[in-house]
Amino acid sequence: MKHFLLILILVSFTLLGAQNTLWVNGSNEAQFIYRTVDDSLHTYFKDAFGFNLGYRNFSFGMKFIAELPKYSTEQTELMDELDANRLELGWQELYASYEKDACKIYAGITEESFGNGIVFRSYKDLEFDIDNRLESFLFSYNDDFKFKAIYGAIENPNIIGRYDLAYGADLQTPYFKGLSFGASAMAFRNLLATNIYNQRTVFAGRLNYSAHNLDLQAETAFSELYHQPGIGTKNGKAIYVNGSYLIGFITIGGAYKQYDKFQYRLNDLPMANYHNETLSDASASGEDEIGYQGFGTVNFTDNLNFTVDYAEAFNSDKDKKMNDAYFALEYLGNSYSLLASYSQIEKIDDINSAWQQELIPALQSSFYLFNIPVKIQAEYKKISKQKQITESEHYEPKLQTDFALGKLALSVCVQSSWEEISEMLDSRYYPSAEIKYPLFEHSDIILFGGKEAGGKVCRNGVCRYVAPFEGLRIELNTRF
């Protein structure tokens, strides 16, 4: 690490003598959090300073990250006392690349995907605070055909300081105008608790077609997991198809998914539903599910449209089922807009005698009030659950207003939760406010104060319940 840092510094000084084509950009993001919840560590701080430097065909970058300690939205990761193992700082996210004509060579922290991400995706999820990025060597060619080859490692999630491997290649080539075919091959070696590496090999093929009013994508993949002591070979498969067609002022489309024993860390399975929901909150997607989705949009005029989206999914035994629906009517004017929507998410688990449903009518409007841009959002969520013979039902209303006064942007929000409307005055409320102001041309300060209810968030085939928040957040973001 020290040698690599020294090389980057030497290269920087070398390039500074050639000011004609040298470019530099970067950012600094600082965040201070004061959490007022009882039985919790109160203060958290994070700063990330990163830059990118380029000269002709060569570029590199790095980022200094300090987490003292890191604040996590995951309830189970929050601390009540300061832990020395949670204090981290140092230069991270280093990369260097060289690009000439259609070829590119890249080494360092990598965000990349093959096809739809079903076979391979190296990514960072800011909302879930998940970092699934490889440190890798990547070669790519992008001309008449597209080719990528990658070989890298990522720290094992359970054994600190030990690494898992991932390597493979992807090829996509055009057949005729609008039609292309692709193929991927990947291998993953993951370290087990027994200090033995298993192996997963994945092969996939895909089709992409886009011409006139039709867009179509299809991908299928097969995997084989082996080298696991005491466990036989585990075969998996994935099929995903989606398409849309424009007929005059109407767009119709659909999607189909089938996943069987195809869940692993470095992939990203499309959920084939509007809200990106999993089949079950208790498990990640990819082990056993089949689903389909249909959607359509009708543009009555240039300003008025109606959208409908409905999806269902189930496992092979059909003892786990879900449905996801979304309806919206939207008007977009020059100085006024209105969006009325309705969402429904229902999940059934016959194995555990469980059922849950979310109904979310919502209204959103943007307009000018005395030349001040205003945006109002309101929703009235109803959550019903049943587990065995226990039933529960409650409402979660939310009202948020955003407006701008010159350079100052202000957002005010209030959430609540009650079982009966008659209890609304005695219920617990979560008021909050956020202010954003540009201190300088490339620097913004963001101040948040109040309470957030927390709750379920679904992303990339996983659902989590994020921790409630009460306190103060200060952020300073600078770009250069």
Buried (B, 14 or more C-beta within 10 A) or exposed (E): EEEBEEEBEEBBEEBEEEEEEBEBEBBBBBBBBEBEBEEBBEEBBBBBBBBBBBBEEBBBBBBBBBBBBBBBBEEEEBBEEEEEEBEEEEBBBBBBBBBEEEBBBBBBBBEBBBBBBBBBBBBEEEEBBBBBBBBBBBBBBBEEBBBBBBBBBBBBEEEEEEBBBBBBBBBBEEEEEBEBBBBBBBEBBBBBEEEEBBBBBBBBBBBBBBEEEEBBBBBBBBBEBEBBEEEEEEEBBBBBBBBBBBEEEEBBBBBBBBBBBBBBBBBBBBBBBBBBBBBBBEBBBBBBBBBBBEBBBBBEEEEBBBBBBBBBBBBEEEEBBBBBBBBBBBBBEEEEBBBBBEBBBBBBBEEEEBBBBBBBBBBBBBBEEEEEBBBBBBBBBBBBBBEEEEEEEBBBBBBBBBBBEEEEBBBBBBBBBBEEEEEEEEBEEBEBBBBBBEEEEEBBBBBBBBBBBBBBBBBBBBBBBBBBBBBBBBBBBBEE
